[in-house]
Amino acid sequence: MQMHRQVFPNPNDLRQYPWGYGNEALQNYKFFARLHTALFPYIYTYIKESSITGIPIMRPLVLLHQDDPRTFSIEHTYRFGNEFLVAPVVEPTKPGAVTQRTVYLPEGNWYDFWTQEKHTGKQDFLWRNSDQQKFPLFVREGGIVPMLLNLPDTLCEANYVNTPKVQTPDAGLQFLVYPASSLSGFTLFDGTQLTCKLNGAATTLMLSSAPRPVLLKILGGKPAAVTRDGVALAEQPAPVAFDAATIAWHHDAGAGFVFVKFQHSGGVAQIAF
């Protein structure tokens, strides 16, 4: 995410900047810079944990899977916190070159972050994708990933930026949720907590948080109804209408997610469908 290249004394050498490598490289940089920024609540939570426990956010598979001998010698694959598994392609992905790699997934079920395809763990499989903005990235079944709801221009606080033209982070949060039959949860650095339990076809989520806008993005089929604290929420089938609503739910069949949005008033709220 950061280039350390000294170009002095030639001010026309742009190779220390993302835009110095052509438009394709610039678009890739923008894509991942935005994803990195959106993941700030997730990353900051694990950085805080690391400062207390010493466990890094980038975790070799063997660190979390010490009873699986297959993980002992695996390189270039790591857990990013507890929710993600990353297997970067470390060879060029130019046309006619590498667009695939073999990935070993440890115990459990794993979802492709880009396609939501489900894979069973403790085996190898061949991952393929020719898109340079995609690489092998998986979320564990039961995983919950907190992200910024509204992508800011900077992560600096408003009083530091001191200009309304630059959008700074607000209190809004979105959660990517991959339900599992066992109770799963995630507690953020500020104490915000979300838990999820899948019981047959029924999904129940419990949110404990300060007041803030919330968007839940839950992997699953279209429910018959969605309730918040026992009160039915309005369905907005059209994406434009859902975006305009303050409180509603929407199912995106193409993406495979149920979206639920509301202004959380603080305390504990239950979402069920």
Salt bridges, closest charged atoms under 4 A:
ASP13 OD2 - ARG15 NH2 2.75
GLU49 OE2 - ARG59 NH2 2.78
GLU83 OE2 - ARG140 NH2 3.33
GLU117 OE1 - HIS119 NE2 3.92
ASP124 OD1 - ARG70 NH2 3.03
ASP131 OD2 - LYS134 NZ 3.19
GLU141 OE2 - LYS118 NZ 3.30
ASP190 OD2 - ARG212 NH2 3.46
GLU235 OE2 - LYS222 NZ 3.12
